[in-house]
Structure formats: C-alpha cells, structure tokens
Amino acid sequence: MKKTLGVFRGNFRVLRGNHSIRDLDDFISGNDVESIISTNQRLTLEQIRNIRSSGTLPAGYRLI
C-alpha cells in the first residue's frame, strides 16, 4: 500500500540568510504557524511558486 503524505499548504514567508530560532517569533509575528521549511539551499522562485500552487515540496525535501 502506498503511503500518502500531506501537502504543504497555507501562507508562508521566505527568509534568506542565517537566522536563530529565537528570531523566528519576530518573523512569525504572532501568526499561528503549522509548518516551517528549513534548508541550506536557496529555493528558486519557480520552486516557491510550485509549493504555493501545488503544496508539493521540491525533490529531496520531506515532511516531518
């Protein structure tokens, strides 16, 4: 049986550069957050648009 993964949905903001976990509260600005994408690679504009439209993360990313 094939395992079905959820999709990445909702509003998200792209933060570039190095940030500490403590800084996340300032970026989230009191909004209820269900997911965070963390990566050492820069997402392309095309990848970001694909995440927004399909809810699918790029190859090599996984839902935890």
mmCIF file of the C-alpha atoms, coordinates in Angstrom:
data_MODEL
# 
_entry.id   MODEL 
# 
loop_
_atom_site.group_PDB 
_atom_site.id 
_atom_site.type_symbol 
_atom_site.label_atom_id 
_atom_site.label_alt_id 
_atom_site.label_comp_id 
_atom_site.label_asym_id 
_atom_site.label_entity_id 
_atom_site.label_seq_id 
_atom_site.pdbx_PDB_ins_code 
_atom_site.Cartn_x 
_atom_site.Cartn_y 
_atom_site.Cartn_z 
_atom_site.occupancy 
_atom_site.B_iso_or_equiv 
_atom_site.pdbx_formal_charge 
_atom_site.auth_seq_id 
_atom_site.auth_comp_id 
_atom_site.auth_asym_id 
_atom_site.auth_atom_id 
_atom_site.pdbx_PDB_model_num 
ATOM 1  C CA . MET A 1 1  ? 0.000  0.000  0.000  1.00 0.00 ? 1  MET A CA 1 
ATOM 2  C CA . LYS A 1 2  ? 1.378  3.406  -0.992 1.00 0.00 ? 2  LYS A CA 1 
ATOM 3  C CA . LYS A 1 3  ? 1.881  5.875  1.856  1.00 0.00 ? 3  LYS A CA 1 
ATOM 4  C CA . THR A 1 4  ? 0.098  9.194  1.244  1.00 0.00 ? 4  THR A CA 1 
ATOM 5  C CA . LEU A 1 5  ? 1.849  12.281 2.546  1.00 0.00 ? 5  LEU A CA 1 
ATOM 6  C CA . GLY A 1 6  ? 0.110  15.525 3.372  1.00 0.00 ? 6  GLY A CA 1 
ATOM 7  C CA . VAL A 1 7  ? 0.732  18.610 1.349  1.00 0.00 ? 7  VAL A CA 1 
ATOM 8  C CA . PHE A 1 8  ? 2.363  21.844 2.409  1.00 0.00 ? 8  PHE A CA 1 
ATOM 9  C CA . ARG A 1 9  ? -0.404 24.451 2.422  1.00 0.00 ? 9  ARG A CA 1 
ATOM 10 C CA . GLY A 1 10 ? -1.076 27.908 3.754  1.00 0.00 ? 10 GLY A CA 1 
ATOM 11 C CA . ASN A 1 11 ? 0.760  31.181 3.800  1.00 0.00 ? 11 ASN A CA 1 
ATOM 12 C CA . PHE A 1 12 ? 4.499  31.168 4.119  1.00 0.00 ? 12 PHE A CA 1 
ATOM 13 C CA . ARG A 1 13 ? 7.333  33.636 4.002  1.00 0.00 ? 13 ARG A CA 1 
ATOM 14 C CA . VAL A 1 14 ? 10.781 33.072 2.515  1.00 0.00 ? 14 VAL A CA 1 
ATOM 15 C CA . LEU A 1 15 ? 13.624 34.162 4.798  1.00 0.00 ? 15 LEU A CA 1 
ATOM 16 C CA . ARG A 1 16 ? 17.070 34.358 3.289  1.00 0.00 ? 16 ARG A CA 1 
ATOM 17 C CA . GLY A 1 17 ? 20.282 34.305 5.285  1.00 0.00 ? 17 GLY A CA 1 
ATOM 18 C CA . ASN A 1 18 ? 21.148 32.950 8.709  1.00 0.00 ? 18 ASN A CA 1 
ATOM 19 C CA . HIS A 1 19 ? 18.589 33.301 11.480 1.00 0.00 ? 19 HIS A CA 1 
ATOM 20 C CA . SER A 1 20 ? 18.429 31.993 15.014 1.00 0.00 ? 20 SER A CA 1 
ATOM 21 C CA . ILE A 1 21 ? 15.460 30.047 16.322 1.00 0.00 ? 21 ILE A CA 1 
ATOM 22 C CA . ARG A 1 22 ? 14.735 32.951 18.698 1.00 0.00 ? 22 ARG A CA 1 
ATOM 23 C CA . ASP A 1 23 ? 14.322 35.280 15.711 1.00 0.00 ? 23 ASP A CA 1 
ATOM 24 C CA . LEU A 1 24 ? 11.506 33.115 14.315 1.00 0.00 ? 24 LEU A CA 1 
ATOM 25 C CA . ASP A 1 25 ? 8.998  34.638 16.747 1.00 0.00 ? 25 ASP A CA 1 
ATOM 26 C CA . ASP A 1 26 ? 9.654  38.068 15.222 1.00 0.00 ? 26 ASP A CA 1 
ATOM 27 C CA . PHE A 1 27 ? 9.237  36.727 11.671 1.00 0.00 ? 27 PHE A CA 1 
ATOM 28 C CA . ILE A 1 28 ? 6.078  34.798 12.524 1.00 0.00 ? 28 ILE A CA 1 
ATOM 29 C CA . SER A 1 29 ? 4.644  37.977 14.108 1.00 0.00 ? 29 SER A CA 1 
ATOM 30 C CA . GLY A 1 30 ? 2.106  36.211 16.289 1.00 0.00 ? 30 GLY A CA 1 
ATOM 31 C CA . ASN A 1 31 ? 0.532  34.145 13.490 1.00 0.00 ? 31 ASN A CA 1 
ATOM 32 C CA . ASP A 1 32 ? -0.355 30.505 14.033 1.00 0.00 ? 32 ASP A CA 1 
ATOM 33 C CA . VAL A 1 33 ? 2.303  28.512 12.175 1.00 0.00 ? 33 VAL A CA 1 
ATOM 34 C CA . GLU A 1 34 ? 1.855  24.847 11.301 1.00 0.00 ? 34 GLU A CA 1 
ATOM 35 C CA . SER A 1 35 ? 4.942  24.256 9.143  1.00 0.00 ? 35 SER A CA 1 
ATOM 36 C CA . ILE A 1 36 ? 8.453  25.524 8.558  1.00 0.00 ? 36 ILE A CA 1 
ATOM 37 C CA . ILE A 1 37 ? 10.676 24.785 5.565  1.00 0.00 ? 37 ILE A CA 1 
ATOM 38 C CA . SER A 1 38 ? 14.309 24.690 6.615  1.00 0.00 ? 38 SER A CA 1 
ATOM 39 C CA . THR A 1 39 ? 17.022 24.339 4.005  1.00 0.00 ? 39 THR A CA 1 
ATOM 40 C CA . ASN A 1 40 ? 20.683 25.027 3.437  1.00 0.00 ? 40 ASN A CA 1 
ATOM 41 C CA . GLN A 1 41 ? 19.968 25.588 -0.250 1.00 0.00 ? 41 GLN A CA 1 
ATOM 42 C CA . ARG A 1 42 ? 18.312 28.627 -1.755 1.00 0.00 ? 42 ARG A CA 1 
ATOM 43 C CA . LEU A 1 43 ? 14.854 27.871 -3.165 1.00 0.00 ? 43 LEU A CA 1 
ATOM 44 C CA . THR A 1 44 ? 14.330 29.208 -6.661 1.00 0.00 ? 44 THR A CA 1 
ATOM 45 C CA . LEU A 1 45 ? 11.356 31.407 -7.493 1.00 0.00 ? 45 LEU A CA 1 
ATOM 46 C CA . GLU A 1 46 ? 9.988  28.526 -9.571 1.00 0.00 ? 46 GLU A CA 1 
ATOM 47 C CA . GLN A 1 47 ? 10.205 26.153 -6.579 1.00 0.00 ? 47 GLN A CA 1 
ATOM 48 C CA . ILE A 1 48 ? 8.443  28.681 -4.339 1.00 0.00 ? 48 ILE A CA 1 
ATOM 49 C CA . ARG A 1 49 ? 5.666  29.161 -6.889 1.00 0.00 ? 49 ARG A CA 1 
ATOM 50 C CA . ASN A 1 50 ? 5.273  25.389 -7.203 1.00 0.00 ? 50 ASN A CA 1 
ATOM 51 C CA . ILE A 1 51 ? 4.983  24.994 -3.420 1.00 0.00 ? 51 ILE A CA 1 
ATOM 52 C CA . ARG A 1 52 ? 2.316  27.725 -3.324 1.00 0.00 ? 52 ARG A CA 1 
ATOM 53 C CA . SER A 1 53 ? 0.272  26.312 -6.187 1.00 0.00 ? 53 SER A CA 1 
ATOM 54 C CA . SER A 1 54 ? 0.568  22.567 -5.591 1.00 0.00 ? 54 SER A CA 1 
ATOM 55 C CA . GLY A 1 55 ? 1.516  22.216 -1.929 1.00 0.00 ? 55 GLY A CA 1 
ATOM 56 C CA . THR A 1 56 ? 4.262  19.818 -3.001 1.00 0.00 ? 56 THR A CA 1 
ATOM 57 C CA . LEU A 1 57 ? 7.779  20.227 -1.664 1.00 0.00 ? 57 LEU A CA 1 
ATOM 58 C CA . PRO A 1 58 ? 10.710 20.029 -4.117 1.00 0.00 ? 58 PRO A CA 1 
ATOM 59 C CA . ALA A 1 59 ? 12.525 16.727 -4.663 1.00 0.00 ? 59 ALA A CA 1 
ATOM 60 C CA . GLY A 1 60 ? 14.792 15.894 -1.743 1.00 0.00 ? 60 GLY A CA 1 
ATOM 61 C CA . TYR A 1 61 ? 12.588 17.643 0.838  1.00 0.00 ? 61 TYR A CA 1 
ATOM 62 C CA . ARG A 1 62 ? 10.473 15.678 3.291  1.00 0.00 ? 62 ARG A CA 1 
ATOM 63 C CA . LEU A 1 63 ? 7.629  16.285 5.697  1.00 0.00 ? 63 LEU A CA 1 
ATOM 64 C CA . ILE A 1 64 ? 8.486  15.597 9.334  1.00 0.00 ? 64 ILE A CA 1 
# 
